[in-house]
């Protein structure tokens, strides 16, 4: 498929679907795939880099690069490869949603489908697109990504649940140190009131941090509850439908 095809909705969708087909193997491959998704999505007119999928991919890439750097330099994580396996499983769910959206006869979960379908809405601000992606990925995907890792490594080779949770919480530090630049990059309304580092700017960043911490804690709680019932058939099915419904409702409020 030629680069020119990226500029039409059908061609862009097909290109993104192609990028989602190959399974992820490590975190550098996650960063590379997010970079390619952001580039392809941004080629679609008329929004270009303000396209909804491009906005979220750029945000996701920034956070993932920081996770990888923090793992490599040993500054945050203490529980072996747990956070790496979670990062891969988490990103794979995002790719799976893109793949389902672009495959005939299939549909992505509702919270993702809403973002994918409305990615070119001209009146939607960039921060809303980015927030809608975070909503779908954290409020819907994250709990199931945890289950994916626990199912793949049932003997807890990375340490105790408490040790895994400590590394899981360490991701909040990464969000906190990126929050200000992300709010500015995506033109969040509070980042412009009173100038950079104003009381409104700082308050908005704190609120963003609190929302991330709270929603990530909820995802862990939901995952633990489902994991306790893992011997039951379809132990994911009902919670999956419920979480998607909640995340889709939040997405509608954003975009």
C-alpha positions as a printed NumPy array, in Angstrom:
array([[  0.   ,   0.   ,   0.   ],
       [  1.443,   3.397,  -0.942],
       [  1.953,   6.303,   1.441],
       [ -0.747,   8.197,  -0.447],
       [ -3.32 ,   5.734,   0.814],
       [ -2.778,   7.078,   4.337],
       [ -4.563,  10.28 ,   3.339],
       [ -7.929,   8.587,   2.708],
       [-10.027,   7.237,   5.554],
       [-10.294,   3.739,   4.063],
       [ -6.593,   3.58 ,   3.244],
       [ -5.582,   4.988,   6.627],
       [ -7.772,   2.491,   8.431],
       [ -6.291,  -0.358,   6.385],
       [ -2.744,   0.789,   7.146],
       [ -3.457,   1.008,  10.877],
       [ -5.056,  -2.431,  10.783],
       [ -1.911,  -3.781,   9.134],
       [  0.244,  -2.279,  11.874],
       [ -1.929,  -3.969,  14.501],
       [ -1.591,  -7.479,  13.051],
       [  1.949,  -8.259,  14.157],
       [  2.249,  -9.384,  17.782],
       [  4.384,  -7.336,  20.142],
       [  7.509,  -8.972,  21.559],
       [  9.141,  -6.361,  23.801],
       [  8.768,  -2.754,  24.931],
       [ 10.976,  -1.288,  22.174],
       [  8.568,  -2.887,  19.694],
       [  5.698,  -1.201,  21.555],
       [  7.386,   2.205,  21.23 ],
       [  8.105,   1.595,  17.542],
       [  4.538,   0.512,  16.804],
       [  3.062,   3.516,  18.627],
       [  5.373,   5.798,  16.665],
       [  4.222,   4.258,  13.386],
       [  0.564,   4.43 ,  14.4  ],
       [  0.936,   8.103,  15.324],
       [  2.611,   8.842,  11.989],
       [  0.011,   7.037,   9.891],
       [ -2.962,   8.457,  11.821],
       [ -1.555,  11.985,  11.49 ],
       [ -1.477,  11.629,   7.7  ],
       [ -5.269,  11.679,   7.537],
       [ -6.865,  14.977,   6.522],
       [ -8.253,  17.307,   7.573],
       [ -7.111,  16.983,  11.206],
       [ -3.609,  15.615,  10.645],
       [ -1.735,  15.534,  13.976],
       [ -4.945,  16.553,  15.746],
       [ -6.602,  13.286,  14.628],
       [ -7.982,  11.386,  17.626],
       [ -5.911,   8.244,  17.088],
       [ -2.778,  10.286,  16.471],
       [ -3.308,  12.226,  19.706],
       [ -3.619,   9.145,  21.865],
       [ -0.743,   7.317,  20.171],
       [  1.569,  10.281,  20.829],
       [  0.604,  10.382,  24.51 ],
       [  0.94 ,   6.62 ,  24.85 ],
       [  4.357,   6.658,  23.159],
       [  5.678,   9.304,  25.582],
       [  4.607,   7.348,  28.658],
       [  5.916,   4.051,  27.262],
       [  9.324,   5.528,  26.44 ],
       [  9.589,   6.731,  30.048],
       [  8.601,   3.291,  31.36 ],
       [ 11.32 ,   1.663,  29.265],
       [ 13.96 ,   4.204,  30.315],
       [ 13.033,   3.803,  33.988],
       [ 13.241,   0.022,  33.71 ],
       [ 16.599,   0.134,  31.95 ],
       [ 18.173,   2.515,  34.479],
       [ 16.718,   0.694,  37.487],
       [ 15.247,   3.855,  38.99 ],
       [ 11.674,   2.732,  39.694],
       [ 10.959,  -0.957,  39.325],
       [ 12.055,  -3.753,  41.652],
       [  9.905,  -6.723,  40.641],
       [ 11.857,  -8.288,  37.787],
       [ 10.181,  -8.262,  34.384],
       [  6.658,  -7.87 ,  35.731],
       [  6.248,  -4.299,  34.502],
       [  7.71 ,  -5.225,  31.099],
       [  5.291,  -8.123,  30.646],
       [  2.411,  -5.884,  31.735],
       [  3.467,  -3.157,  29.32 ],
       [  3.495,  -5.638,  26.423],
       [  0.142,  -7.201,  27.372],
       [ -1.394,  -3.76 ,  27.867],
       [ -0.254,  -2.475,  24.463],
       [ -1.362,  -5.688,  22.781],
       [ -4.926,  -5.021,  23.882],
       [ -4.78 ,  -1.615,  22.196],
       [ -3.536,  -3.209,  18.981],
       [ -6.235,  -5.864,  19.225],
       [ -8.862,  -3.108,  19.413],
       [ -7.43 ,  -1.451,  16.286],
       [ -7.373,  -4.812,  14.515],
       [-10.982,  -5.581,  15.398],
       [-12.078,  -2.117,  14.29 ],
       [-10.463,  -2.621,  10.905],
       [-11.565,  -6.219,  10.307],
       [-14.795,  -6.854,   8.431],
       [-17.473,  -8.421,  10.601],
       [-15.793,  -7.396,  13.847],
       [-16.018,  -4.408,  16.141],
       [-13.734,  -3.022,  18.816],
       [-14.987,  -2.657,  22.408],
       [-17.425,   0.233,  22.63 ],
       [-15.05 ,   2.612,  24.416],
       [-12.448,   2.164,  21.665],
       [-14.956,   2.103,  18.809],
       [-16.208,   5.527,  19.846],
       [-12.714,   7.04 ,  19.616],
       [-11.925,   5.291,  16.333],
       [-15.19 ,   6.378,  14.731],
       [-14.965,   9.978,  15.945],
       [-11.222,  10.449,  15.385],
       [-11.803,  13.135,  12.713],
       [-14.458,  15.204,  14.516],
       [-13.246,  18.765,  13.851],
       [-14.788,  20.323,  16.965],
       [-13.155,  17.914,  19.422],
       [-10.133,  19.337,  21.225],
       [ -6.881,  17.368,  21.271],
       [ -6.913,  16.866,  25.037],
       [-10.362,  15.284,  24.788],
       [ -9.146,  12.757,  22.2  ],
       [ -6.109,  11.944,  24.344],
       [ -8.245,  11.617,  27.477],
       [-10.722,   9.355,  25.665],
       [ -7.852,   7.032,  24.736],
       [ -6.554,   6.988,  28.314],
       [-10.08 ,   6.278,  29.526],
       [-10.475,   3.26 ,  27.233],
       [ -7.013,   1.917,  27.958],
       [ -7.032,   2.361,  31.745],
       [-10.699,   2.02 ,  32.688],
       [-11.267,  -0.913,  30.331],
       [ -8.041,  -2.582,  29.176],
       [ -5.772,  -2.395,  32.201],
       [ -7.55 ,  -4.881,  34.46 ],
       [ -7.57 ,  -7.468,  31.675],
       [ -3.917,  -6.84 ,  30.83 ],
       [ -3.115,  -7.721,  34.434],
       [ -5.107, -10.943,  34.039],
       [ -3.221, -11.696,  30.821],
       [  0.085, -11.494,  32.7  ],
       [ -1.118, -13.519,  35.683],
       [ -2.515, -16.197,  33.398],
       [  0.725, -16.351,  31.404],
       [  2.833, -16.578,  34.594],
       [  0.591, -18.324,  37.153],
       [  3.472, -19.192,  39.494],
       [  4.336, -15.534,  40.145],
       [  7.965, -15.688,  38.996],
       [  8.253, -11.918,  39.418],
       [  7.616, -11.847,  43.16 ],
       [  4.676, -11.519,  45.504],
       [  1.45 ,  -9.731,  44.697],
       [  2.582,  -6.936,  47.027],
       [  5.858,  -6.546,  45.112],
       [  4.028,  -6.487,  41.8  ],
       [  1.618,  -3.877,  43.127],
       [  4.523,  -1.664,  44.228],
       [  5.902,  -1.667,  40.674],
       [  2.404,  -1.126,  39.331],
       [  2.053,   1.954,  41.536],
       [  5.447,   3.214,  40.383],
       [  3.88 ,   3.908,  36.989],
       [  1.959,   6.717,  38.711],
       [  5.304,   8.488,  39.154],
       [  5.816,   8.374,  35.391],
       [  2.394,   9.873,  34.747],
       [  3.037,  12.579,  37.345],
       [  6.322,  13.704,  35.834],
       [  4.85 ,  13.764,  32.33 ],
       [  1.515,  15.351,  33.227],
       [  2.545,  18.982,  32.775],
       [  4.114,  18.494,  29.337],
       [  1.211,  16.306,  28.181],
       [ -1.353,  18.902,  29.252],
       [  0.571,  21.58 ,  27.353],
       [  1.112,  19.405,  24.272],
       [ -2.593,  18.627,  24.015],
       [ -3.782,  22.148,  24.858],
       [ -5.668,  21.241,  28.014],
       [ -7.702,  24.347,  28.934],
       [ -6.241,  24.711,  32.426],
       [ -2.677,  24.829,  31.052],
       [ -3.39 ,  28.192,  29.387],
       [ -5.039,  29.969,  32.325],
       [ -2.567,  32.288,  34.007],
       [  0.41 ,  30.961,  32.06 ],
       [  2.769,  28.051,  32.641],
       [  3.118,  26.991,  36.29 ],
       [  0.22 ,  29.19 ,  37.366],
       [ -2.012,  27.989,  40.192],
       [ -4.556,  26.839,  37.589],
       [ -1.886,  24.957,  35.647],
       [ -0.61 ,  23.222,  38.776],
       [ -4.118,  22.467,  40.044],
       [ -5.047,  20.915,  36.701],
       [ -1.923,  18.745,  36.766],
       [ -2.681,  17.608,  40.318],
       [ -6.246,  16.739,  39.352],
       [ -4.948,  14.772,  36.356],
       [ -2.532,  12.895,  38.609],
       [ -5.303,  12.049,  41.081],
       [ -7.57 ,  10.757,  38.316],
       [ -4.799,   8.524,  36.945],
       [ -3.933,   7.154,  40.392],
       [ -7.578,   6.536,  41.254],
       [ -8.529,   4.818,  38.01 ],
       [ -5.385,   2.659,  38.025],
       [ -6.139,   1.558,  41.59 ],
       [ -9.648,   0.61 ,  40.525],
       [ -8.254,  -1.433,  37.626],
       [ -6.016,  -3.379,  40.029],
       [ -8.957,  -3.985,  42.38 ],
       [-11.158,  -5.261,  39.538],
       [ -8.354,  -7.521,  38.299],
       [ -7.835,  -9.039,  41.754],
       [-11.561,  -9.681,  42.14 ],
       [-11.753, -11.438,  38.78 ],
       [ -8.564, -13.408,  39.487],
       [-10.087, -14.86 ,  42.656],
       [-12.833, -16.368,  40.452],
       [-10.518, -17.62 ,  37.709],
       [-11.66 , -21.221,  38.152],
       [-15.13 , -20.256,  36.985],
       [-15.957, -20.529,  33.299],
       [-15.95 , -17.169,  31.499],
       [-14.803, -15.42 ,  34.672],
       [-13.882, -12.362,  32.582],
       [-17.011, -12.124,  30.479],
       [-19.512, -10.277,  32.677],
       [-16.973,  -7.836,  34.172],
       [-15.652,  -7.122,  30.66 ],
       [-19.096,  -6.092,  29.426],
       [-19.66 ,  -3.962,  32.539],
       [-16.318,  -2.162,  32.367],
       [-16.753,  -1.492,  28.655],
       [-20.178,  -0.003,  29.306],
       [-18.783,   2.315,  31.992],
       [-15.776,   3.332,  29.876],
       [-18.007,   3.951,  26.857],
       [-20.208,   6.243,  28.921],
       [-17.16 ,   8.226,  30.029],
       [-15.928,   8.377,  26.419],
       [-19.24 ,   9.896,  25.311],
       [-18.798,  12.602,  27.934],
       [-15.347,  13.393,  26.511],
       [-15.906,  13.201,  22.781]])
